[in-house]
Amino acid sequence: MFDGGNPLDAAFIGGGKIFQSRVVKVGDYYRIYAALAARPNGNRVIYSDDFGRTWYALGGAAALPVPDGDEPKCEELPDGRVIITSRASGCRLLNIYTYSNAITGEGSWEEQTKATMSGLALAPSTNPTNGEMLIVPAVRSSDGRQLHVVLQSVPTGTGRNNVSIFYKELADEADMCNVKALAEGWDGCYQVSTTVSLYSSMDLQADGRIAFFYEETLTKWGTKPNPVCTSFPQGEGEHNYDGCELVYKAFDLETITGGKYKM
């Protein structure tokens, strides 16, 4: 797929969910997307219009949407543009793809941009892991206005701990007109975990709550006979950890945003 542009030595799809477009439909299916952690040159996004039988590089084989990226996820803005969000120290690296022709997939990426969530009580950890981005339709509690809210999960604090969910209102075109606008002005943060916690994923449930799935309570090798998630082989490497518990919780949007928004 990439040999004609910027070839890869290795790649894998970022853990968690891939997503299906709510906007772009070609033939019988709405388009599906996945984000790659790749070497060299960071992240790429791939898409399929036949439900995964064949895949294409979003932006073409030479596109480098997040050249400094690590483990990524992707999500869709309400108008069908595609966001990539990538793991980095003390921030998330973001970029947006805008279609010139959604049917053929033609379009262009902007430039990778840091989202530091500065000015809030919590900030992305300097010892990062991957997290999830999710955009949901919402109602602003103060005036009943319909809009969207973007959520981003990531550990906060000094290390791989205190997994939290940052949120930002997407009320106007100015909030998401480009990647710089999306990266700035996050409104708040909800702390999910108060202990060691790592990777996370989330999605919208049929009941309107947000399913949140994450790793918590890292266990030293040999201290627990059956960890739910085995992270590393027995005794190998510098980590010497057995694994984590996998935790599922479900939150309503009011809880995450302190009552500012509801579904």
LOZA-867364 format. One line per field, with one value per residue: x, y, z of N, C-alpha, C in turn; residue in three letters. Coordinates in Angstrom, 1 decimal. Example, Ala and Ser with C-alpha at 12.3 -4.5 7.8 and 13.67 -1.06 7.14 Angstrom:
n.u	c(13.2:12.8)
n.v	c(-5.7:-2.2)
n.w	c(7.8:7.1)
ca.u	c(12.3:13.7)
ca.v	c(-4.5:-1.1)
ca.w	c(7.8:7.1)
c.u	c(13.2:12.9)
c.v	c(-3.3:0.0)
c.w	c(7.8:7.9)
resn	c(ala:ser)
END
This chain:
n.u	c(0.8:2.0:4.4:4.8:5.2:6.0:7.7:7.2:8.8:7.7:4.5:1.5:-2.0:-3.4:-4.4:-7.7:-10.7:-11.6:-13.2:-16.4:-17.6:-20.0:-20.9:-19.6:-20.4:-19.8:-20.9:-22.2:-21.6:-20.8:-17.8:-14.9:-12.3:-8.9:-6.1:-2.5:0.4:3.5:6.8:9.4:8.7:6.3:2.8:0.0:-3.1:-5.6:-8.2:-11.3:-13.7:-15.3:-16.0:-13.6:-12.4:-10.6:-8.0:-6.9:-4.6:-5.1:-5.0:-3.0:0.0:2.3:1.7:2.2:0.8:1.2:4.2:5.8:4.5:3.3:1.6:-1.6:-5.0:-8.1:-10.8:-14.0:-15.0:-18.0:-18.7:-17.5:-14.8:-11.6:-10.0:-6.8:-5.3:-2.6:-0.3:1.9:4.5:3.3:1.2:-1.2:-0.8:-2.2:-4.0:-5.8:-7.8:-9.0:-11.5:-11.3:-12.6:-14.8:-15.7:-13.8:-11.7:-9.8:-7.9:-6.5:-4.0:-3.5:-1.0:0.8:-0.1:0.2:-1.8:-2.0:-3.8:-3.6:-3.9:-5.8:-6.7:-5.6:-3.3:-2.0:0.0:3.6:4.7:3.6:0.6:-1.5:-4.7:-8.2:-10.2:-13.4:-16.3:-19.3:-22.9:-24.6:-26.3:-26.2:-26.4:-26.9:-28.4:-29.8:-28.9:-28.1:-25.2:-21.9:-19.6:-16.2:-14.2:-11.3:-9.3:-6.6:-3.7:-3.0:-1.0:2.0:3.0:2.2:-0.6:-3.8:-5.8:-7.8:-10.5:-10.5:-12.5:-14.2:-16.1:-17.8:-19.2:-19.4:-18.2:-15.8:-14.6:-13.6:-12.4:-9.9:-6.9:-5.4:-7.3:-8.9:-7.1:-6.7:-8.1:-9.5:-12.1:-12.4:-11.8:-12.3:-11.5:-11.0:-9.6:-7.7:-5.3:-2.5:-2.8:-3.4:-3.6:-6.5:-9.9:-12.9:-16.5:-19.7:-22.6:-25.6:-27.5:-27.0:-25.1:-21.5:-19.3:-16.4:-13.3:-10.5:-7.0:-5.9:-4.1:-1.3:0.5:3.1:5.4:4.6:3.1:0.4:-1.7:-3.3:-3.5:-5.7:-5.0:-2.2:0.8:3.6:6.1:7.1:9.2:10.8:12.8:13.0:10.7:9.4:6.8:3.6:1.0:-2.2:-5.3:-8.3:-10.7:-14.1:-16.3:-19.3:-20.3:-22.5:-22.8:-23.1:-21.9:-19.2:-18.7:-19.3:-22.0:-22.4:-23.1:-25.4:-26.7)
n.v	c(-1.2:1.2:1.3:2.8:5.4:6.5:4.1:1.5:0.0:-1.4:-1.8:-1.3:-1.5:0.9:0.1:-0.6:0.9:0.7:2.9:3.6:5.6:8.2:9.7:9.5:7.5:4.9:3.1:0.1:0.4:2.4:4.2:2.8:3.3:3.1:3.7:3.8:2.9:3.4:2.6:3.8:7.4:7.8:8.1:6.8:6.8:4.5:3.3:1.8:0.9:-1.4:-2.8:-3.7:-5.5:-4.6:-2.1:1.4:4.1:7.0:10.0:9.2:7.3:8.6:10.3:11.8:12.1:12.4:12.7:12.5:10.8:8.3:5.6:5.6:6.8:7.3:9.5:11.0:14.2:16.1:16.9:15.1:15.2:13.8:13.0:12.4:11.2:11.1:9.3:11.0:12.6:14.5:15.6:15.4:14.5:15.9:15.8:16.8:15.6:16.7:16.3:16.7:15.3:13.2:10.7:9.5:9.6:11.6:14.4:16.4:16.5:18.5:20.1:18.4:18.9:20.0:19.1:20.3:20.7:22.8:25.0:23.7:21.8:19.3:17.5:16.0:13.1:13.0:10.5:8.7:6.9:5.2:6.6:7.3:9.0:10.5:11.7:13.1:13.7:16.4:18.2:21.5:22.3:24.7:26.3:24.7:24.3:22.5:20.6:19.4:17.4:16.8:14.2:13.1:10.6:9.9:9.2:11.2:13.5:12.5:10.2:6.9:6.9:7.8:7.9:9.9:11.8:14.2:17.1:19.0:21.6:21.6:23.8:25.7:26.5:27.7:26.3:24.1:24.5:24.1:22.2:23.5:25.0:23.0:21.8:23.6:25.2:23.5:22.4:21.1:18.4:15.0:12.9:9.5:7.4:6.9:5.8:3.7:3.5:2.9:2.3:3.1:3.0:4.1:4.2:5.0:3.9:2.0:2.9:5.5:6.1:6.4:4.0:2.9:1.6:0.3:0.0:-1.0:-0.9:-2.1:-5.1:-6.7:-9.2:-12.5:-12.0:-12.3:-14.9:-15.0:-12.6:-10.4:-9.2:-9.9:-8.3:-8.6:-11.0:-13.8:-12.6:-11.2:-8.6:-5.0:-4.3:-6.4:-7.0:-8.5:-7.9:-6.1:-5.2:-5.3:-2.9:-2.1:0.6:2.6:5.8:8.7:11.6:13.9:13.3:13.2:15.8:17.4:18.2:20.1:19.3:17.2:14.1)
n.w	c(0.0:0.7:-0.7:-3.0:-2.2:0.7:2.0:4.4:7.2:9.3:10.9:12.8:13.7:15.8:19.1:20.5:19.3:15.8:13.4:11.9:9.3:9.8:7.8:5.1:2.5:0.2:-2.4:-1.1:1.6:4.5:4.9:6.5:8.9:10.1:12.2:11.9:13.7:12.7:11.2:9.2:10.0:11.5:11.9:9.9:8.1:7.2:5.0:4.2:1.7:1.3:3.5:4.8:3.1:1.1:1.3:1.6:1.5:3.3:1.9:0.2:-0.8:0.0:2.0:5.2:7.9:10.8:11.5:13.7:15.4:17.7:19.1:17.6:17.3:15.5:14.5:13.6:12.4:12.7:10.1:8.4:8.0:8.9:11.9:13.3:16.2:18.4:20.5:22.7:24.6:27.3:25.8:23.1:19.8:17.0:13.8:10.9:8.2:5.2:2.8:-0.8:-2.6:-1.5:-2.3:-4.0:-2.2:-2.3:-1.1:1.5:4.1:7.1:9.1:11.6:15.0:18.4:21.2:24.2:26.3:28.0:30.9:32.4:35.3:35.2:33.2:30.1:30.6:31.1:30.8:28.5:27.3:24.9:24.1:23.7:21.3:21.1:19.5:20.3:19.9:21.6:24.2:25.4:28.7:29.8:28.0:26.3:23.8:20.8:20.0:19.5:21.4:22.0:23.2:24.9:26.0:28.4:30.3:33.3:35.2:36.8:35.7:34.4:35.3:36.9:34.8:32.7:31.3:28.9:27.8:25.3:23.9:20.8:19.2:17.2:13.8:14.2:16.3:15.3:12.8:11.8:12.4:14.4:15.8:16.8:18.6:20.6:23.6:25.4:27.6:30.1:32.4:33.4:36.0:35.9:37.1:40.1:40.5:39.5:36.1:32.6:29.3:27.3:26.0:24.3:23.6:22.2:23.7:23.1:24.9:25.3:27.1:27.8:27.0:28.8:28.7:30.2:31.3:34.6:37.7:37.8:38.0:39.7:38.5:39.3:41.6:41.4:40.4:38.1:36.1:34.4:32.0:30.2:30.1:29.6:28.7:30.9:33.3:31.5:30.1:31.1:32.4:33.9:34.7:35.3:34.3:33.8:35.4:33.5:33.1:32.9:32.6:32.7:31.7:31.9:29.9:31.3:33.8:33.1:32.2:34.3:34.5:32.5:29.9:28.2:26.8)
ca.u	c(0.0:2.8:5.7:5.0:5.3:6.9:7.6:7.2:9.6:6.8:3.3:0.3:-3.2:-3.5:-5.3:-9.0:-11.7:-11.6:-14.6:-17.2:-18.1:-21.4:-21.1:-19.1:-20.8:-19.5:-21.5:-23.1:-21.1:-20.2:-16.4:-14.3:-11.0:-8.0:-4.8:-1.3:1.7:4.4:8.2:9.7:7.9:5.1:1.4:-0.7:-4.5:-6.0:-9.6:-11.9:-15.1:-15.9:-16.0:-12.4:-11.7:-9.5:-7.7:-6.2:-3.9:-5.8:-4.1:-2.0:1.1:3.4:1.2:2.8:0.0:1.8:5.5:6.4:3.5:3.5:0.4:-2.6:-6.4:-8.7:-12.2:-14.6:-15.7:-19.4:-18.8:-16.9:-13.3:-11.0:-8.9:-5.9:-4.8:-1.5:0.4:3.1:4.8:2.8:0.3:-1.6:-0.5:-3.4:-4.0:-7.1:-7.8:-10.2:-11.7:-11.7:-13.6:-14.9:-16.0:-12.5:-10.8:-8.8:-7.9:-5.2:-3.8:-2.9:0.2:0.6:-0.2:0.2:-2.9:-1.5:-4.8:-3.0:-4.8:-6.7:-6.1:-4.9:-2.6:-1.5:1.2:4.8:5.0:2.3:0.1:-2.5:-6.0:-9.2:-10.9:-14.7:-17.1:-20.7:-23.8:-24.8:-27.1:-25.6:-27.4:-27.3:-29.4:-30.5:-28.4:-27.6:-23.9:-21.1:-18.6:-15.1:-13.6:-10.0:-8.8:-5.2:-3.2:-2.6:-0.1:3.5:3.3:1.1:-1.6:-4.8:-6.5:-8.8:-11.2:-10.6:-13.6:-14.2:-17.4:-17.7:-20.5:-19.3:-17.2:-14.5:-14.1:-13.0:-12.2:-8.7:-6.4:-5.0:-8.5:-9.3:-6.1:-6.7:-9.3:-10.2:-12.9:-12.4:-11.3:-12.9:-10.6:-11.6:-8.8:-6.9:-4.2:-1.8:-3.7:-2.6:-4.3:-8.0:-10.7:-14.3:-17.4:-21.0:-23.5:-27.0:-28.4:-26.6:-23.9:-20.2:-18.5:-15.0:-12.6:-9.1:-6.1:-5.6:-3.5:-0.2:0.9:4.5:5.5:4.5:2.3:-1.0:-1.6:-4.0:-3.9:-6.6:-4.3:-0.8:1.5:5.0:6.5:7.6:10.5:11.6:12.9:13.2:9.5:9.1:5.4:2.7:-0.1:-3.1:-6.8:-9.1:-11.9:-15.2:-17.3:-20.1:-20.6:-23.2:-22.0:-23.3:-20.9:-17.9:-18.6:-19.8:-23.3:-22.4:-23.7:-26.1:-27.0)
ca.v	c(0.0:2.4:1.2:3.8:6.7:6.5:2.7:1.1:-1.2:-2.1:-1.0:-2.0:-0.7:1.3:-0.7:0.0:0.7:1.5:3.5:3.6:7.0:8.5:10.7:9.1:6.2:4.5:1.8:-0.5:0.6:3.6:4.0:2.5:3.9:2.7:4.5:2.9:3.2:2.9:3.0:5.2:8.5:8.0:7.6:6.8:6.3:3.7:3.3:0.7:1.1:-2.7:-3.3:-4.3:-6.5:-3.8:-0.9:2.4:5.1:8.2:11.0:8.6:6.5:9.4:11.2:11.6:13.0:12.7:12.1:12.3:10.1:6.9:4.8:6.5:6.5:8.2:9.8:11.8:15.4:16.0:17.2:14.0:15.3:12.7:13.4:11.4:11.6:10.2:9.4:11.8:13.0:15.7:16.2:14.5:15.0:15.8:16.3:16.6:15.3:17.3:15.8:17.4:14.4:12.1:9.4:8.9:9.7:12.6:15.4:16.7:16.6:19.7:19.9:17.8:20.0:19.5:19.5:20.2:20.9:23.8:25.8:22.9:21.3:18.1:17.6:14.7:12.6:12.9:9.1:8.5:5.7:5.6:6.9:7.3:10.2:10.2:12.9:12.7:14.8:16.7:19.4:22.3:22.3:26.1:27.0:23.7:24.3:21.2:20.8:18.2:17.4:15.9:13.6:12.5:9.9:9.8:9.3:12.5:13.5:12.4:8.9:6.1:6.9:8.8:8.0:10.9:12.2:15.7:17.3:20.3:21.9:21.9:24.5:26.5:26.1:28.2:25.4:22.9:24.9:23.5:21.4:24.4:25.4:21.8:21.5:24.6:25.6:22.4:23.0:20.5:17.1:14.2:11.9:8.2:6.5:7.6:4.9:3.3:3.2:3.0:2.4:3.3:3.1:4.4:4.3:5.4:2.7:2.2:3.5:6.9:6.3:6.2:2.8:3.3:0.4:0.8:-0.9:-0.4:-1.8:-2.9:-6.2:-7.3:-10.6:-13.5:-11.7:-12.7:-16.0:-14.9:-11.3:-10.4:-8.7:-10.1:-7.3:-8.9:-12.4:-14.0:-12.2:-10.6:-7.1:-4.1:-4.1:-7.4:-6.9:-9.5:-7.3:-5.2:-5.5:-4.6:-2.4:-1.5:1.5:3.4:7.1:9.6:12.8:14.8:13.0:13.5:17.2:18.2:18.7:21.1:18.8:15.9:13.5)
ca.w	c(0.0:0.8:-1.4:-4.0:-1.6:1.8:2.4:5.8:7.7:10.2:11.3:13.4:13.9:17.2:19.9:20.7:18.2:14.5:13.4:10.7:9.1:9.8:6.7:3.8:2.0:-1.1:-2.7:0.0:3.0:5.0:5.0:7.8:9.1:11.1:12.3:12.0:14.2:11.6:11.2:9.8:9.7:12.3:11.7:8.7:8.3:6.1:4.9:3.3:1.3:1.2:4.9:5.2:2.1:0.5:2.1:0.9:2.3:3.3:1.4:-0.7:-0.2:0.4:3.1:6.6:8.7:12.1:11.3:15.0:16.2:18.2:18.9:17.3:17.0:14.6:14.7:12.5:12.8:12.2:8.6:7.7:8.0:9.7:12.9:13.9:17.5:18.6:21.8:22.8:26.0:27.7:24.9:22.0:18.5:16.2:12.5:10.3:6.8:4.5:1.4:-1.9:-3.2:-0.5:-3.0:-4.4:-1.1:-2.5:-0.2:2.0:5.6:7.6:9.8:13.0:16.0:19.8:22.1:25.6:27.3:29.0:31.6:33.1:36.5:34.9:31.9:29.7:31.3:30.3:30.5:27.9:26.7:24.0:24.6:22.7:21.0:20.7:19.4:20.5:19.9:23.0:24.4:26.4:29.8:30.2:27.2:25.5:22.4:20.3:19.5:19.7:22.4:21.7:24.4:24.7:27.2:28.5:31.7:33.7:36.3:36.7:35.1:33.9:36.4:36.8:33.5:32.7:30.0:28.6:26.9:24.6:23.2:19.4:19.0:16.0:12.9:14.7:17.3:14.6:11.4:11.4:13.5:15.5:16.5:17.6:19.6:21.6:24.3:26.0:28.6:31.4:32.5:34.4:36.4:36.0:38.0:41.1:40.8:38.3:35.0:31.4:28.0:27.4:24.8:24.7:22.5:22.6:23.9:22.6:25.9:25.4:28.0:27.1:27.5:29.0:28.9:30.5:32.2:35.9:38.8:37.2:38.9:39.6:38.1:40.3:42.8:41.1:39.5:36.8:35.7:33.2:30.8:30.4:29.3:29.2:29.0:32.2:33.8:30.5:29.9:32.2:33.0:34.9:35.2:34.8:33.6:34.5:35.3:32.5:33.8:32.2:33.3:31.7:32.2:31.1:29.5:32.4:34.8:32.5:32.0:35.5:34.3:31.5:28.7:28.3:25.5)
c.u	c(0.9:4.1:5.9:5.2:6.4:6.8:7.7:8.1:8.6:5.6:2.3:-0.8:-3.2:-4.6:-6.6:-9.9:-11.2:-13.0:-15.1:-17.7:-19.6:-21.8:-20.8:-19.6:-20.5:-20.0:-22.4:-22.8:-20.7:-18.7:-15.9:-12.8:-10.2:-6.7:-3.7:-0.2:2.7:5.8:8.6:8.5:6.5:3.9:0.9:-2.2:-4.9:-7.6:-10.1:-13.3:-15.9:-15.9:-14.8:-11.7:-10.5:-9.3:-6.8:-5.6:-4.7:-4.8:-3.0:-0.8:2.2:2.9:1.8:2.0:0.5:3.2:6.2:5.6:4.0:2.2:-0.8:-4.1:-6.9:-10.2:-12.7:-15.3:-17.1:-19.6:-18.1:-15.4:-12.8:-9.9:-8.1:-5.3:-3.8:-0.8:1.7:3.3:4.2:1.7:-0.4:-1.2:-1.7:-3.1:-5.4:-7.0:-9.1:-10.3:-11.9:-12.7:-13.7:-15.1:-14.7:-11.5:-9.7:-9.0:-6.6:-5.2:-3.3:-1.5:0.0:0.7:-0.4:-1.1:-2.4:-2.5:-4.4:-4.1:-5.8:-5.9:-5.3:-4.3:-2.2:-0.2:2.4:5.3:3.7:1.9:-0.9:-3.8:-7.0:-9.8:-12.3:-15.5:-18.5:-21.6:-24.3:-25.8:-26.4:-26.7:-27.8:-28.3:-30.1:-30.0:-27.8:-26.2:-23.2:-20.0:-17.5:-14.5:-12.3:-9.5:-7.3:-4.8:-2.9:-1.6:1.3:3.9:2.1:0.1:-2.7:-5.4:-7.7:-9.4:-11.2:-11.9:-13.6:-15.5:-17.0:-19.1:-20.5:-18.2:-15.8:-13.8:-13.3:-12.7:-10.9:-8.1:-5.9:-6.2:-9.0:-8.4:-6.2:-8.1:-10.1:-10.9:-12.8:-11.9:-12.0:-11.9:-11.3:-10.9:-7.9:-5.6:-3.4:-2.8:-3.1:-3.5:-5.8:-8.6:-12.2:-15.2:-18.8:-21.9:-24.9:-27.9:-28.0:-25.5:-22.6:-19.5:-17.0:-14.3:-11.1:-8.4:-5.9:-4.9:-2.4:0.3:2.3:4.4:5.5:3.7:0.8:-1.0:-2.3:-4.4:-4.8:-5.9:-2.8:0.0:2.9:5.2:7.1:9.0:11.4:11.6:12.9:11.9:9.2:7.8:4.6:1.6:-1.0:-4.5:-7.4:-10.4:-12.8:-16.1:-18.1:-20.5:-21.6:-22.4:-22.0:-22.2:-19.5:-17.7:-19.1:-21.1:-23.5:-23.2:-24.4:-26.4:-28.4)
c.v	c(1.3:2.4:2.2:5.2:6.8:5.0:2.5:-0.1:-2.0:-1.2:-1.9:-1.0:-0.4:0.5:0.1:-0.1:1.3:2.0:3.5:5.0:7.1:9.4:10.1:7.6:6.0:3.1:1.3:-0.1:2.0:3.2:3.7:2.9:3.2:3.5:3.5:3.6:2.6:3.4:2.9:6.2:8.5:7.4:7.7:6.5:5.6:3.6:2.2:1.1:-0.2:-3.5:-4.2:-5.3:-5.8:-2.5:0.1:3.4:6.4:9.3:10.5:8.0:7.3:10.3:10.8:12.6:13.4:12.1:11.8:11.4:8.7:6.1:5.8:5.9:7.5:8.4:10.7:13.0:15.3:16.2:16.1:14.1:14.3:13.3:12.2:12.0:10.6:10.4:10.2:12.2:14.4:16.4:15.0:15.2:14.8:16.3:16.0:16.5:15.9:16.8:16.9:16.6:13.2:10.8:8.7:8.9:10.8:13.8:15.7:16.8:18.0:19.4:19.3:19.0:19.4:20.0:19.2:20.2:21.8:24.6:25.1:22.3:20.0:18.3:16.2:14.3:12.7:11.5:8.5:7.1:6.1:5.8:7.0:8.7:9.8:11.5:12.4:13.9:15.1:17.9:20.2:22.6:23.8:26.8:26.0:23.7:22.9:21.5:19.4:18.4:16.4:15.5:13.0:11.9:9.8:9.8:10.7:12.4:13.2:11.1:8.2:5.9:7.9:9.0:8.9:11.1:13.7:15.9:18.8:20.4:22.2:22.5:25.2:26.0:26.6:27.2:24.2:23.2:24.4:22.8:22.2:24.7:24.2:21.5:22.4:24.7:24.5:22.9:22.4:19.1:16.3:13.0:10.6:7.4:7.3:6.8:4.7:2.9:3.6:3.3:2.5:3.4:3.5:4.4:4.6:4.1:3.1:2.9:5.0:7.1:6.0:5.0:3.2:2.0:0.7:-0.2:-0.2:-1.4:-2.7:-3.9:-6.7:-8.8:-11.6:-13.2:-12.0:-13.8:-15.9:-13.5:-11.4:-10.1:-9.0:-9.2:-7.8:-10.4:-12.6:-13.6:-11.5:-9.1:-6.3:-4.0:-5.1:-7.3:-8.0:-8.9:-6.4:-5.8:-4.7:-4.2:-1.8:-0.6:2.2:4.7:7.8:10.8:13.8:14.6:13.5:15.0:18.0:18.8:19.7:20.6:17.5:15.4:13.9)
c.w	c(0.0:0.0:-2.4:-3.5:-0.5:2.4:3.9:6.1:8.6:10.5:12.0:13.6:15.4:17.9:20.2:19.5:16.9:14.4:12.0:10.5:9.2:8.6:5.3:3.5:0.6:-1.4:-1.5:1.4:3.3:5.3:6.4:7.8:10.2:11.1:12.5:12.8:13.3:11.8:9.7:9.5:10.3:11.7:10.3:9.0:7.0:6.2:4.0:3.0:1.1:2.5:5.2:4.2:1.4:1.3:1.2:1.9:2.2:3.0:0.5:0.0:0.4:1.6:4.4:7.5:10.1:12.1:12.6:15.9:16.6:18.0:18.7:17.3:16.0:14.9:13.6:13.0:12.2:10.7:7.8:7.6:9.1:10.6:13.2:15.2:18.0:19.9:21.7:24.2:26.2:26.8:24.1:20.7:17.6:14.7:11.9:8.8:6.2:3.1:0.4:-2.8:-2.3:-1.2:-3.4:-3.3:-1.3:-1.5:0.4:3.6:5.9:8.2:11.2:14.0:17.4:20.5:23.5:26.7:28.4:29.6:32.4:34.4:36.3:33.5:31.5:30.3:30.4:30.1:29.8:27.6:25.6:24.7:23.4:22.5:20.5:20.6:19.4:20.4:21.3:23.0:25.6:27.4:30.0:29.3:26.2:24.1:22.0:19.7:19.6:20.8:22.0:23.1:24.0:26.0:27.2:29.9:32.0:34.9:35.9:35.9:34.5:35.0:36.1:35.5:33.6:31.4:29.9:27.7:26.4:23.8:21.7:19.0:17.6:15.1:13.4:15.7:16.6:13.1:10.9:12.6:14.7:16.4:17.4:18.8:20.8:22.4:24.8:27.3:30.0:31.3:33.7:34.7:36.7:37.1:38.9:41.4:39.5:37.2:33.7:30.2:28.2:26.0:25.2:23.4:23.1:22.6:23.3:23.6:26.1:26.4:27.2:27.8:27.6:29.4:29.1:31.3:33.5:36.8:38.1:38.3:38.7:39.3:39.3:41.5:42.6:40.1:38.2:36.5:34.5:31.9:31.0:29.5:28.8:29.5:30.4:32.4:32.7:30.5:31.2:33.0:34.2:35.5:34.5:33.9:34.4:34.5:34.2:33.1:32.8:33.1:32.3:32.4:31.3:30.9:30.6:33.5:34.3:32.5:33.2:35.3:33.2:30.2:29.0:26.9:25.1)
resn	c(met:phe:asp:gly:gly:asn:pro:leu:asp:ala:ala:phe:ile:gly:gly:gly:lys:ile:phe:gln:ser:arg:val:val:lys:val:gly:asp:tyr:tyr:arg:ile:tyr:ala:ala:leu:ala:ala:arg:pro:asn:gly:asn:arg:val:ile:tyr:ser:asp:asp:phe:gly:arg:thr:trp:tyr:ala:leu:gly:gly:ala:ala:ala:leu:pro:val:pro:asp:gly:asp:glu:pro:lys:cys:glu:glu:leu:pro:asp:gly:arg:val:ile:ile:thr:ser:arg:ala:ser:gly:cys:arg:leu:leu:asn:ile:tyr:thr:tyr:ser:asn:ala:ile:thr:gly:glu:gly:ser:trp:glu:glu:gln:thr:lys:ala:thr:met:ser:gly:leu:ala:leu:ala:pro:ser:thr:asn:pro:thr:asn:gly:glu:met:leu:ile:val:pro:ala:val:arg:ser:ser:asp:gly:arg:gln:leu:his:val:val:leu:gln:ser:val:pro:thr:gly:thr:gly:arg:asn:asn:val:ser:ile:phe:tyr:lys:glu:leu:ala:asp:glu:ala:asp:met:cys:asn:val:lys:ala:leu:ala:glu:gly:trp:asp:gly:cys:tyr:gln:val:ser:thr:thr:val:ser:leu:tyr:ser:ser:met:asp:leu:gln:ala:asp:gly:arg:ile:ala:phe:phe:tyr:glu:glu:thr:leu:thr:lys:trp:gly:thr:lys:pro:asn:pro:val:cys:thr:ser:phe:pro:gln:gly:glu:gly:glu:his:asn:tyr:asp:gly:cys:glu:leu:val:tyr:lys:ala:phe:asp:leu:glu:thr:ile:thr:gly:gly:lys:tyr:lys:met)
END
